[in-house]
């Protein structure tokens, strides 16, 4: 069998795409502490900044056999911290997928994956290294019963495990089922109607933790999607959803409401693109007291292709976050309800991208965020600057 990197669509040819990259990041608040005093309490020093060096290596491989495509993706990322070396880690990512097709109208994807990486500190600000593993199995099937119409169904099972025993309450097992129908015409107009259900279980919550926080939730959403071009330079996409969240053991935390997102992309000139979004969405989060959040906000992201090799991107956003439901302790038939949490976040970023060749890229990225929270010690501010280099063989 031949080895080749340029003929992925020829039958029996293996397409190999190795890559290598490096990333140097300076972050002035690695653990997202609300004050230097908390850093001193944790480490005996008020220093909160660090420089992180990361080396990435990866390989994407695929082979086509008639209408079937087998894909393999694997990568390693080794991170080393200058000050907080307790966070040194090696992240791993592996994926095996089969893009299948029978005839002209039946197609889908079967895949298995496993990712291992260090958990972040945006929500859980415990200054320890907690490695998190996520295993996922996914299957989907599509039927194009008309040139413009496709119906589909998918099933996804995932398992998230935390290495440290103190984080076992965040272990979760998700079963996702989705079915729907999509329409797309030659003008690019798209419509979709779907129903999605996410059944989440928390096996690490037993005994009192199960009573206090709940160990199972079900999120259902009925979704309407649309995308169209009012002009040849403007595209609008929208999603409206009716969302319900039910907790088996914590009915006081249930939720029902409307989720929506609107995006508009406009090509101002041949080199300048403007993107704006407004949203009110419900999504899961790694938090014990609240397993879902409702985010309401807006963002603006312009980009400028200065030349064929240099581009500039920027973004600003404001998000108001409500942590849905509060845990409670039964007391004579009543619940002692914990304080509700609301956060507001302002974020900005600026990036300069240089592509000297088709296979290489250099990027300088700055990001800042200022979060205010209604709970003590949950507010934080950080600035980060990253230099990224990547080469695809």
Number of C-alpha atoms within 10 A of each C-alpha: 6 7 11 12 14 12 15 17 16 13 14 17 19 23 21 20 16 17 17 18 18 18 19 17 19 19 20 18 20 22 23 26 22 20 16 14 14 15 19 13 10 13 12 10 12 14 15 22 19 19 18 21 18 18 17 19 17 18 17 16 17 21 21 20 14 12 14 14 19 18 17 17 18 18 18 18 19 15 20 18 17 14 13 18 13 12 18 17 19 17 18 17 17 18 18 17 19 19 16 18 17 10 7 9 13 16 18 17 17 18 18 17 18 18 17 20 18 19 17 18 16 15 14 15 15 16 18 15 17 20 19 19 20 18 17 18 18 17 17 19 17 19 16 17 11 10 11 12 16 18 19 18 18 18 17 18 18 18 18 19 20 22 15 12 9 11 17 16 21 20 20 21 21 20 18 19 18 18 17 18 17 18 19 17 11 8 9 12 16 18 19 18 18 18 17 18 20 19 17 22 19 21 16 19 21 14 8 10 13 17 16 20 24 24 21 20 22 18 22 20 22 18 19 18 18 18 19 18 17 10 9 10 13 16 18 19 18 18 19 20 21 15 20 17 21 18 18 12 15 20 13 14 22 17 16 13 13 15 21 19 18 17 18 18 18 18 16 13 11 9 13 16 18 16 18 18 18 19 20 18 20 26 12 14 13 18 14 19 20 19 20 22 20 19 21 19 18 18 18 17 18 19 19 18 16 12 10 10 13 16 18 18 17 17 17 18 18 20 20 18 20 19 20 22 22 21 22 20 15 12 8 7 7 9 13 13 13 12 13 15 19 17 17 18 18 17 18 18 18 18 18 17 18 17 17 12 9 9 11 16 18 18 18 18 17 18 18 17 17 15 20 18 18 13 12 9 14 19 18 18 18 20 18 19 18 18 17 16 18 19 17 15 12
